[in-house]
Amino acid sequence: MTSQRDLKIAIIIMIITLITGIVCYAAFTPPAPEEPLRIMFQNKGGKVLFTHSVHTGDYSIDCLDCHHNIEDDETYNCSACHEETGDEDLPSRADAFHAQCKGCHEEIGSGPVECNSCHLK
């Protein structure tokens, strides 16, 4: 039969092992990927899920094909230039997305072009 002392030592060892495991798990989290894997765009028409790996990997699309800036070839988010509402100089963010994404899908003959194919309720 196990003594109370042995039982207490076993419980203390289990607690120390559990705490060590939790600390190690928290301390050694995997690094974030260099580019986002998926982006969920929230908008009035419904959520749109965009998967980078499909576009950059499967279709070999270069980052600058979508993230463009005429002056310096740097990669920017769309919202850096395209605002919620457009003007005569730049289209709105929604219009820019529609022109870029739908235009590319129509050009290559692949990918969704109907509203409910991208916009999820």
DOZA-721589 format. One record per residue: x, y, z of N, C-alpha, C in turn; residue in three letters. Coordinates in nm, 4 decimals, padded with zeros to 6 digits. Example, Ala and Ser with C-alpha at 12.3 -4.5 7.8 and 13.67 -1.06 7.14 Angstrom:
BEGIN
<site <01.3190 -00.5690 00.7800> <01.2300 -00.4500 00.7800> <01.3200 -00.3300 00.7800> "ALA">
<site <01.2850 -00.2250 00.7080> <01.3670 -00.1060 00.7140> <01.2900 00.0030 00.7870> "SER">
***
This chain:
BEGIN
<site <00.0833 -00.1167 00.0000> <00.0000 00.0000 00.0000> <00.0895 00.1254 00.0000> "MET">
<site <00.0447 00.2307 -00.0695> <00.1209 00.3529 -00.0828> <00.0986 00.4414 00.0389> "THR">
<site <00.2076 00.4973 00.0874> <00.1946 00.5839 00.2050> <00.1481 00.7225 00.1613> "SER">
<site <00.0983 00.7984 00.2535> <00.0522 00.9358 00.2275> <00.1686 01.0216 00.1787> "GLN">
<site <00.2844 00.9983 00.2363> <00.4021 01.0754 00.1967> <00.4357 01.0519 00.0510> "ARG">
<site <00.4359 00.9256 00.0061> <00.4641 00.8929 -00.1340> <00.3587 00.9520 -00.2269> "ASP">
<site <00.2344 00.9510 -00.1841> <00.1258 01.0068 -00.2637> <00.1424 01.1582 -00.2798> "LEU">
<site <00.1792 01.2269 -00.1739> <00.2019 01.3717 -00.1815> <00.3187 01.4034 -00.2742> "LYS">
<site <00.4258 01.3266 -00.2679> <00.5414 01.3485 -00.3556> <00.5005 01.3277 -00.5016> "ILE">
<site <00.4227 01.2252 -00.5288> <00.3774 01.1984 -00.6651> <00.2901 01.3121 -00.7165> "ALA">
<site <00.2011 01.3652 -00.6348> <00.1144 01.4770 -00.6753> <00.1977 01.6020 -00.7007> "ILE">
<site <00.2947 01.6295 -00.6153> <00.3822 01.7468 -00.6342> <00.4602 01.7335 -00.7648> "ILE">
<site <00.5122 01.6146 -00.7938> <00.5855 01.5928 -00.9192> <00.4931 01.6125 -01.0391> "ILE">
<site <00.3705 01.5630 -01.0307> <00.2751 01.5808 -01.1407> <00.2425 01.7282 -01.1614> "MET">
<site <00.2247 01.8034 -01.0541> <00.1943 01.9470 -01.0650> <00.3130 02.0214 -01.1262> "ILE">
<site <00.4335 01.9912 -01.0810> <00.5528 02.0557 -01.1367> <00.5674 02.0232 -01.2859> "ILE">
<site <00.5436 01.8970 -01.3223> <00.5513 01.8566 -01.4630> <00.4455 01.9292 -01.5458> "THR">
<site <00.3245 01.9416 -01.4944> <00.2174 02.0110 -01.5649> <00.2516 02.1590 -01.5844> "LEU">
<site <00.2992 02.2237 -01.4801> <00.3369 02.3657 -01.4899> <00.4529 02.3833 -01.5878> "ILE">
<site <00.5514 02.2951 -01.5833> <00.6641 02.3014 -01.6766> <00.6153 02.2863 -01.8206> "THR">
<site <00.5244 02.1936 -01.8435> <00.4692 02.1736 -01.9777> <00.3952 02.2959 -02.0277> "GLY">
<site <00.3149 02.3574 -01.9420> <00.2395 02.4770 -01.9805> <00.3342 02.5919 -02.0126> "ILE">
<site <00.4358 02.6117 -01.9298> <00.5325 02.7194 -01.9531> <00.6083 02.6955 -02.0836> "VAL">
<site <00.6512 02.5730 -02.1086> <00.7238 02.5427 -02.2321> <00.6347 02.5614 -02.3541> "CYS">
<site <00.5104 02.5206 -02.3455> <00.4170 02.5377 -02.4571> <00.3965 02.6860 -02.4871> "TYR">
<site <00.3814 02.7663 -02.3838> <00.3600 02.9097 -02.4036> <00.4871 02.9797 -02.4507> "ALA">
<site <00.6018 02.9344 -02.4071> <00.7277 03.0010 -02.4413> <00.7743 02.9684 -02.5823> "ALA">
<site <00.7363 02.8553 -02.6354> <00.7858 02.8115 -02.7651> <00.6732 02.7971 -02.8665> "PHE">
<site <00.5948 02.9031 -02.8816> <00.4876 02.9002 -02.9810> <00.5496 02.9069 -03.1203> "THR">
<site <00.4834 02.8480 -03.2188> <00.5394 02.8533 -03.3536> <00.5395 02.9957 -03.4062> "PRO">
<site <00.6377 03.0299 -03.4862> <00.6445 03.1666 -03.5390> <00.5296 03.1937 -03.6360> "PRO">
<site <00.4896 03.3183 -03.6428> <00.3847 03.3573 -03.7366> <00.4394 03.3486 -03.8788> "ALA">
<site <00.3555 03.3082 -03.9734> <00.4037 03.3004 -04.1115> <00.4386 03.4394 -04.1654> "PRO">
<site <00.5296 03.4430 -04.2623> <00.5714 03.5708 -04.3197> <00.4562 03.6400 -04.3917> "GLU">
<site <00.3743 03.5629 -04.4598> <00.2578 03.6209 -04.5258> <00.1332 03.5597 -04.4646> "GLU">
<site <00.0253 03.6332 -04.4611> <-00.0971 03.5780 -04.4015> <-00.1469 03.4574 -04.4804> "PRO">
<site <-00.2020 03.3606 -04.4101> <-00.2544 03.2419 -04.4762> <-00.3924 03.2679 -04.5344> "LEU">
<site <-00.4790 03.3253 -04.4526> <-00.6157 03.3573 -04.4962> <-00.6544 03.4910 -04.4376> "ARG">
<site <-00.7375 03.5616 -04.5118> <-00.7899 03.6885 -04.4636> <-00.9406 03.6851 -04.4798> "ILE">
<site <-01.0112 03.7269 -04.3756> <-01.1571 03.7369 -04.3827> <-01.1927 03.8846 -04.3892> "MET">
<site <-01.2443 03.9267 -04.5041> <-01.2882 04.0648 -04.5222> <-01.4335 04.0746 -04.4778> "PHE">
<site <-01.4619 04.1663 -04.3861> <-01.5984 04.1910 -04.3397> <-01.6545 04.3072 -04.4196> "GLN">
<site <-01.7718 04.2918 -04.4774> <-01.8320 04.4011 -04.5520> <-01.9831 04.3864 -04.5553> "ASN">
<site <-02.0501 04.4846 -04.6111> <-02.1963 04.4859 -04.6135> <-02.2535 04.3726 -04.6973> "LYS">
<site <-02.1825 04.3302 -04.7996> <-02.2306 04.2239 -04.8880> <-02.2126 04.0851 -04.8301> "GLY">
<site <-02.1439 04.0724 -04.7204> <-02.1154 03.9429 -04.6594> <-01.9655 03.9216 -04.6513> "GLY">
<site <-01.9245 03.8306 -04.5688> <-01.7823 03.8036 -04.5481> <-01.7203 03.7428 -04.6742> "LYS">
<site <-01.5943 03.7795 -04.6998> <-01.5196 03.7235 -04.8127> <-01.3910 03.6634 -04.7572> "VAL">
<site <-01.3713 03.5339 -04.7810> <-01.2507 03.4648 -04.7360> <-01.1513 03.4608 -04.8512> "LEU">
<site <-01.0318 03.5136 -04.8276> <-00.9258 03.5141 -04.9275> <-00.8110 03.4290 -04.8758> "PHE">
<site <-00.7645 03.3343 -04.9582> <-00.6557 03.2457 -04.9191> <-00.5311 03.2785 -05.0011> "THR">
<site <-00.4280 03.3299 -04.9335> <-00.3047 03.3672 -05.0022> <-00.2373 03.2467 -05.0682> "HIS">
<site <-00.2313 03.1327 -04.9989> <-00.1558 03.0190 -05.0508> <-00.2104 02.9694 -05.1836> "SER">
<site <-00.3409 02.9778 -05.2026> <-00.3994 02.9356 -05.3303> <-00.3527 03.0278 -05.4422> "VAL">
<site <-00.3545 03.1569 -05.4166> <-00.3205 03.2533 -05.5204> <-00.1706 03.2605 -05.5474> "HIS">
<site <-00.0886 03.2630 -05.4417> <00.0557 03.2752 -05.4618> <00.1203 03.1411 -05.4951> "THR">
<site <00.0660 03.0323 -05.4424> <00.1253 02.9007 -05.4664> <00.0692 02.8310 -05.5875> "GLY">
<site <-00.0612 02.8087 -05.5875> <-00.1240 02.7321 -05.6954> <-00.1246 02.8069 -05.8279> "ASP">
<site <-00.1419 02.9389 -05.8230> <-00.1518 03.0171 -05.9463> <-00.0278 03.1016 -05.9739> "TYR">
<site <00.0706 03.0954 -05.8858> <00.1978 03.1682 -05.9030> <00.1775 03.3173 -05.9288> "SER">
<site <00.0844 03.3767 -05.8593> <00.0611 03.5204 -05.8712> <00.1607 03.5919 -05.7813> "ILE">
<site <00.2263 03.6945 -05.8328> <00.3234 03.7714 -05.7568> <00.2504 03.8679 -05.6642> "ASP">
<site <00.3105 03.8946 -05.5500> <00.2486 03.9854 -05.4525> <00.2150 04.1208 -05.5151> "CYS">
<site <00.3055 04.1723 -05.5990> <00.2856 04.3044 -05.6583> <00.1761 04.3066 -05.7642> "LEU">
<site <00.1261 04.1897 -05.8046> <00.0123 04.1888 -05.8963> <-00.1119 04.2449 -05.8288> "ASP">
<site <-00.1236 04.2242 -05.6996> <-00.2396 04.2762 -05.6248> <-00.2009 04.3956 -05.5381> "CYS">
<site <-00.0897 04.3829 -05.4674> <-00.0428 04.4905 -05.3797> <00.0490 04.5811 -05.4609> "HIS">
<site <-00.0073 04.6789 -05.5246> <00.0679 04.7624 -05.6166> <00.0844 04.9042 -05.5625> "HIS">
<site <00.1903 04.9646 -05.6057> <00.2091 05.1066 -05.5837> <00.2980 05.1535 -05.6972> "ASN">
<site <00.2489 05.2422 -05.7760> <00.3172 05.2813 -05.8983> <00.4529 05.3456 -05.8696> "ILE">
<site <00.4664 05.4184 -05.7587> <00.5890 05.4934 -05.7338> <00.7072 05.4085 -05.6894> "GLU">
<site <00.6878 05.3100 -05.6013> <00.8057 05.2482 -05.5406> <00.8071 05.0955 -05.5331> "ASP">
<site <00.7128 05.0269 -05.5916> <00.7081 04.8804 -05.5932> <00.7091 04.8167 -05.4543> "ASP">
<site <00.6647 04.8870 -05.3530> <00.6522 04.8309 -05.2186> <00.5168 04.7608 -05.2062> "GLU">
<site <00.5048 04.6693 -05.1101> <00.3793 04.5994 -05.0855> <00.3011 04.6737 -04.9788> "THR">
<site <00.1787 04.7130 -05.0121> <00.0924 04.7853 -04.9197> <-00.0412 04.7136 -04.9076> "TYR">
<site <-00.1076 04.7323 -04.7943> <-00.2455 04.6872 -04.7823> <-00.3333 04.7783 -04.8660> "ASN">
<site <-00.4425 04.7256 -04.9133> <-00.5338 04.8036 -04.9983> <-00.5847 04.9284 -04.9264> "CYS">
<site <-00.6095 04.9159 -04.7966> <-00.6661 05.0275 -04.7209> <-00.5663 05.1425 -04.7028> "SER">
<site <-00.4394 05.1219 -04.7351> <-00.3422 05.2306 -04.7245> <-00.3729 05.3407 -04.8263> "ALA">
<site <-00.4289 05.3028 -04.9393> <-00.4613 05.4010 -05.0435> <-00.6115 05.4093 -05.0715> "CYS">
<site <-00.6752 05.2917 -05.0800> <-00.8169 05.2868 -05.1154> <-00.9014 05.2996 -04.9890> "HIS">
<site <-00.9763 05.4085 -04.9808> <-01.0596 05.4334 -04.8638> <-01.1979 05.3713 -04.8837> "GLU">
<site <-01.2782 05.3795 -04.7782> <-01.4139 05.3234 -04.7808> <-01.4946 05.3797 -04.8983> "GLU">
<site <-01.4840 05.5087 -04.9188> <-01.5518 05.5722 -05.0320> <-01.4454 05.6252 -05.1271> "THR">
<site <-01.4689 05.6096 -05.2544> <-01.3714 05.6518 -05.3530> <-01.3909 05.7962 -05.3948> "GLY">
<site <-01.3043 05.8413 -05.4814> <-01.3160 05.9745 -05.5396> <-01.2699 05.9653 -05.6850> "ASP">
<site <-01.2512 06.0791 -05.7497> <-01.2129 06.0773 -05.8913> <-01.0698 06.0274 -05.9130> "GLU">
<site <-00.9847 06.0308 -05.8087> <-00.8463 05.9859 -05.8229> <-00.8289 05.8359 -05.7980> "ASP">
<site <-00.8951 05.7853 -05.6954> <-00.8820 05.6439 -05.6589> <-01.0192 05.5819 -05.6370> "LEU">
<site <-01.0403 05.4590 -05.6854> <-01.1677 05.3927 -05.6584> <-01.1784 05.3543 -05.5106> "PRO">
<site <-01.3012 05.3335 -05.4657> <-01.3219 05.2882 -05.3281> <-01.2569 05.1516 -05.3100> "SER">
<site <-01.2401 05.1104 -05.1860> <-01.1801 04.9807 -05.1567> <-01.2609 04.8680 -05.2213> "ARG">
<site <-01.3941 04.8755 -05.2098> <-01.4795 04.7717 -05.2676> <-01.4665 04.7687 -05.4194> "ALA">
<site <-01.4669 04.8844 -05.4830> <-01.4527 04.8895 -05.6283> <-01.3159 04.8377 -05.6726> "ASP">
<site <-01.2129 04.8695 -05.5958> <-01.0782 04.8214 -05.6287> <-01.0709 04.6693 -05.6162> "ALA">
<site <-01.1290 04.6141 -05.5092> <-01.1329 04.4680 -05.4933> <-01.2076 04.4033 -05.6090> "PHE">
<site <-01.3249 04.4570 -05.6386> <-01.4046 04.3977 -05.7461> <-01.3296 04.4027 -05.8792> "HIS">
<site <-01.2684 04.5159 -05.9102> <-01.1954 04.5279 -06.0358> <-01.0751 04.4326 -06.0385> "ALA">
<site <-01.0008 04.4271 -05.9288> <-00.8800 04.3452 -05.9227> <-00.9136 04.1964 -05.9231> "GLN">
<site <-00.9975 04.1546 -05.8288> <-01.0251 04.0116 -05.8112> <-01.1128 03.9567 -05.9237> "CYS">
<site <-01.2269 04.0172 -05.9424> <-01.3196 03.9687 -06.0444> <-01.2577 03.9833 -06.1831> "LYS">
<site <-01.1863 04.0951 -06.2057> <-01.1206 04.1151 -06.3344> <-01.0192 04.0062 -06.3650> "GLY">
<site <-00.9397 03.9698 -06.2664> <-00.8406 03.8641 -06.2845> <-00.9094 03.7298 -06.3089> "CYS">
<site <-01.0126 03.6996 -06.2306> <-01.0850 03.5737 -06.2487> <-01.1445 03.5639 -06.3883> "HIS">
<site <-01.2007 03.6729 -06.4375> <-01.2580 03.6724 -06.5722> <-01.1483 03.6591 -06.6775> "GLU">
<site <-01.0358 03.7256 -06.6554> <-00.9252 03.7244 -06.7515> <-00.8667 03.5852 -06.7691> "GLU">
<site <-00.8450 03.5141 -06.6569> <-00.7851 03.3806 -06.6670> <-00.8887 03.2697 -06.6819> "ILE">
<site <-01.0172 03.3063 -06.6689> <-01.1229 03.2070 -06.6849> <-01.1320 03.1088 -06.5700> "GLY">
<site <-01.0907 03.1508 -06.4529> <-01.0947 03.0643 -06.3358> <-01.1233 03.1480 -06.2127> "SER">
<site <-01.1947 03.0898 -06.1190> <-01.2269 03.1604 -05.9956> <-01.3675 03.2172 -05.9997> "GLY">
<site <-01.4203 03.2512 -05.8839> <-01.5583 03.3000 -05.8769> <-01.5744 03.4408 -05.9345> "PRO">
<site <-01.6868 03.4634 -06.0006> <-01.7186 03.5962 -06.0525> <-01.8596 03.6393 -06.0117> "VAL">
<site <-01.9382 03.5476 -05.9570> <-02.0723 03.5800 -05.9092> <-02.0646 03.6268 -05.7645> "GLU">
<site <-02.1534 03.7189 -05.7263> <-02.1501 03.7781 -05.5919> <-02.1496 03.6722 -05.4812> "CYS">
<site <-02.2460 03.5788 -05.4884> <-02.2597 03.4825 -05.3788> <-02.1517 03.3757 -05.3803> "ASN">
<site <-02.0635 03.3768 -05.4792> <-01.9514 03.2829 -05.4792> <-01.8403 03.3290 -05.3845> "SER">
<site <-01.8291 03.4604 -05.3659> <-01.7276 03.5161 -05.2749> <-01.7891 03.5627 -05.1435> "CYS">
<site <-01.9002 03.6336 -05.1541> <-01.9642 03.6931 -05.0362> <-02.0501 03.5896 -04.9654> "HIS">
<site <-02.0136 03.5599 -04.8406> <-02.0856 03.4648 -04.7584> <-02.1664 03.5393 -04.6539> "LEU">
<site <-02.2847 03.4975 -04.6293> <-02.3679 03.5626 -04.5268> <-02.3361 03.5102 -04.3906> "LYS">
***
